[in-house]
Amino acid sequence: MTALRRVAAALLLSATAAQAQPAAVPPGILACDRAAAAPHDPTRPEGVPGVLFDRLDPADAPVCEQAGREAPDIARLPFQLARLRERVGQEAEAVALYREAARLGHVAAMLRLARMDAAGFPAEAIRLLRQAAEGGSDPALIGPAELLALGAPGIPPDEAEALRLLRRAAQGGTPEALFAFGRLRMGDHQPLFGQRDSLVTDQIEGARLFRLAAERGYAPAQSRLALLHQHGLAVNGQVVVTEDEAEALRLYRLAAEGGDLFALNSIGVFHEQGRGGLARDDAAALRHYRETAARGDDVAMFNLGRFSLEGRGGLAPDREAGIGWHRQAARAGNPGSQLALRRLGLDW
């Protein structure tokens, strides 16, 4: 079977259901699945929930290396090893592994390559991605739909196509699809399209879609709805989402339990500022910032930089530690930490 035929076969299978799994997964392969499968990957074995990217343990790489040697034709195995490589910043190795997984037909690997600007998408790959995106509302297809609608190397963003594909996906009612369509309707992607009178922005519908996805337990939607409640939302004088910090805190807690880092950091902010009915508590804020930063969140690193420099939350003032946190955040692109370092006359 040629590489393109393998790609086509995988995409067509993803359009209807998760790829078929063997009745029994060999122990070495299952160990890699449990260590590094992506939660959104429909090719992972039944009963394996997947591991969020920030919770991957790079020490599991040898397990996946061995699994790949045992089963070199299973597309998800190089994809999973690539995730572990990317987790520790080994981008070249990750790209090579993502390419191998894509060659074997792994849809999520194709999408990751595109988002890393490493795919060099030929016309045939774009055709296959479009074929997948037209397939329905399976969570695995949200990525192809967003890629084709919002743009990637060789694929210009298309507002009308974004509306059509993501609306079609949302009709299936999966929380991932509802949230993706909600982001489009809320206007998150509008800068891509560069039009003043948008075809896609409808914040009333966007808020409704966020609520539906949140009610289905989807952590990113719970976090986004919490942010709306934190500040409130009105459209043309009509209150769409009430300003309610207690409800925002409740939703942030739900989202944090589901692994959402923005929510976890936001709970720290609520403790720091005494919001949502909480008393001001720098020590509690510090605990949340530390937990979030340990999982790679640059905003939490920025907050730890502030607390270290100012000696808050029970910390003694520590210029070296504060600069260290700000440099980590700045290298991840955090503008607050970049500004803080400039004010100190330092680079990153």
N, C-alpha and C positions, 0 to 999 in steps of 0.2 A: 504493500500500500504506500503510495507517495505521501510526502509530507502534507501537501495541500489536501489530499483526500482524507488524511487523518484529522486535519483541522476541520474540514467540512463535517465529517462524521461526528466529532465532538460537539460542534456547535449545534447540529441538528438534534442531537440527544439532549443537550441542555435546554433546547426550546420547549421540550415537553415535560421533562422530569429529570431528576438527578441521574447521572450515569449509573448503569447497573453495577452492583458490587458483587464480588464473589461471595459464596455462601460463608466461607471462613477466610478471614484475612490472616496471612502468616504472621507470627508474633513479631518478627523484626520489622515488618512493614507497619503493623499496627502501632508499634512503639513510636515510629516516626509520626504517624497520624496523630497520636495522642499528644506528641510534643509540639507539633508545628502546623497542624491543619488549620486552614483559615475558616472562621465561622461562616463566611459567605460562600464557601466552596461546595457546590452540590456533589462533587465527586468524592468527598470524604466518606468513610464508611458510616453506616447507620450506627447511632449510639455514640459517635465521637463529636462532641460539641464544638471543637475548634478552640484556638487560642488567639486572643486579641494580640495585635502586633506588639503593643508595649509590654505585654506579659510574656513574650517569648524568652526562653532561656538559651542563650548562645551555647551553653555547655552541652545542649542536646544535638549539636551539629554532627558529631560522629555517629549518632544513632541513625540520622537521615542519610549520611554518606553510605553507611553499610546497607541500608534499605535500598538505596539507588543501585548499588552493585548487585543486590539480589534480584531486583526487578527493574531493569533499565528501560522497559517499555511502558511503565506506569507513569502517566504524565504528571500526576499530582506530587510525585516524590521530588523531582528537581524543583518544582514550584515551592514546596515546603522548605527545602534546603536553601533556596534563594531568599525566602523570608528571614531565615536565621542569619544569613550573610548580611542582608540589608540591615538587620537590627543592630549590627555592630559596625555599620558604616563601610562594609566591604562591597562598594557599589559595583565595581567591575566584575567581581565574582558573581554577585547577585544578578547582574544583567545577563551574563553568560548562561546562568542556570535558568533564568526566566525565558531566555530564547530557546533553550532546549525543551522546556515544558511547552512553550508555544508551538515548537516544531511538532511535538507529539499531540497537539490539538487542545491544549489547556486554555480555556477562554480567559480565566482570571489572570494568567500569565501574560496574555496578549494585552489586556487592559493595563496591567502594571507597567509593561514596557512602554506603552503609549504615554502614560502619565509621567514616566521618567524620561520622556523625549528620546527613547532609545529604539523605537520600533522600526522606523523607516517604512511605514505602512504602504505596501504596494496596492494596486487597484484590486487584486484578487482578495487580499486580506480584508479590505474595506467592504467588498461585496459579501464576504462570509460573515463579518460582524453585522452587517445590515440584515442578513438572513436570520441571524440569532435574535437581533433586536425586535424583529417583526413577530417573533414566536409567541409572545404572551407576557405574563406578569411574574414568571418565576424570578426570585431575587437575583439569580445568576445573570439575568438578562438586563437588569437595570444598568449595569456598567456599560454594555454595548450601546444601549439607548442613549445614555448620557454622553458617551464618547462621540457618537455620530451627530448628536444634536448640539453639543457644547464645544466641540472642536478638539483636535489633536494634531500632531504633525501630519500635514497632508490632508487634513479634514477641516475646512472652515466651519465656524459656528453657524447654525441655521435656526433662526428663531421659530419659524413655522414648523420645522421638523422637530424641534425640541418640544413644542406644544403637542404635536401629534403623537410622537413616540412615548413621551412620559405620561400623557393622558391615557393612552392605550394600556400602558403597563399598570397604571393605578387602578384601572377598572377591575383588575383581578383581586384587589383588596389586601395584598400583602403589605405589612407595615413598611417594609423597605421601599416599595413602589409608591405608597402614599406619601412617604416623607420626601422622596426624590421629586415627586410632582409638586409637593407643597413648597419645596425650596424654589422651584422654578416660578410658581405663582406668587411667592412672597417677594420675588425680585432679586434673589441672591445672585443670579447669573446675568443680570441686565447689562453690566459693563461690557460683557462679551459681545453683545449685539449692537451697542452703540446707537440705539434709536430712542428718541425722546418719547414718542408715543408707542408704548410697548404693546405687542400682541399678547404677551404672556403674563404680565403682572396683574394679579388680582389678589390683594392682600386678605380680603375677606375669605376667599376660597383657600388661600394658603394657610391661614390660621385654622380653618376647619379641617384641612388635611393633616396638619400637625396634631390636632386633637385626636383625630381618628387613629393615627399611627401610635400616639402616646397611649391611648386606651388599649391598644393591642400589645403594650409592654415594650415598645421599641425605645431603647434608651436615648438615642440621638433626638428623637422626636420629643420625649419627655423633657430633655434639656432645653430644646429650642422653645417649647411651650412655656417652660419655666421663665426663660428670658423675656418672653412676651408679657407674662404676668408681672415680672419684676418692674417693667417700665410702663406697661399698658399699651394698647394699640387702638387708635381711632382712625377711621377712614371717612373723610368728608363729613366730619362732625358726628359720625356714628361710632359708638364704643363697640369695638369688635372683641377685644380682650380686656377685661378689667385689670387695673393696677392692683395687685394683691400680693404683697411680699410673703405672707404666710403660705399662700398656695404655691408661690414660686419655690419657696424652701422645700415644701413637701415634694414637688416634682423634681427638684434638684437631687433630693435624697434618693428617690426612686431611680433616677438616671445614674447616679453614682454607683448604686448597687449593681446596675447593669454594665458598669465599666466605663461610663462617659467621663472623660477627664475634665472637660469644661465644667461639668456639674460639680465634680469633686472640688475643683479649685474655687468655684463660686460659693460653695458652702463655707470654705475658709474665709472668703470675703465677707459673707454674712456675719460670721463670728467676729471678724475684725471690726466691722462697722456697726455691729449691733442692729442688724436688720432682720425682718421676718419674725419678730418677737423674741429674738435672742438677745441676751446681754452681751456687751462688748467683752471679748475674751481672746486676747492675743495668743495665749497658749493653745487654745483650741484651733485658732486659725493656723498657727505654726504647724500643728499636727497634720492638718489637711494639706497645707502647702508642701510639706515634706513628702507625704504619700503621693501626691500628684507629680511632684518633680522627679521622684524616684522612678516614675513610669514614663519619663521623657517629655513632660509638658513644659514648654518654654515660659508660659505665663506664670506658672508656679515657681519656676526658677527665678524669674524677675521678682516675685514676691519674697522669696527667700533672700535674694540679694538685698532688698530693702530692710528686711527684718534683721539680717546680719549686720549691716552697716549701722542701723539705728539701735541695735541691742534690744529688740522687742521679743515678747513671748517667752521670757525667761532666759534669753540669750544675752551673753555679754557682748558689747560692741566688738566686732571683729572685721576690720577692713579687708584683710586678706580673703576671708571666707566670702564676704559680700562681693568683692571684685570677682572671685571665682565663679559664684553663681551668676552674676551679671554677664560674665564672658561666655558661659555655657549658653545662656539664653540668647545673647547677641549673635552668637555663631549659628543659632537656630533661626535667626531672623527677627528676634523680638525687638521692636523699635524702642520700647521703654528702656530696656537694658542698654541698647546702643546709645541712647541719649544720656543715660546715667554715666556711662563710661566716658563719653565725650566731655561731660561736665567735670569729670575727674582728670581730664587730660590724658586718657588712656585709650588704647585701641583694643581690639579683640581678635 
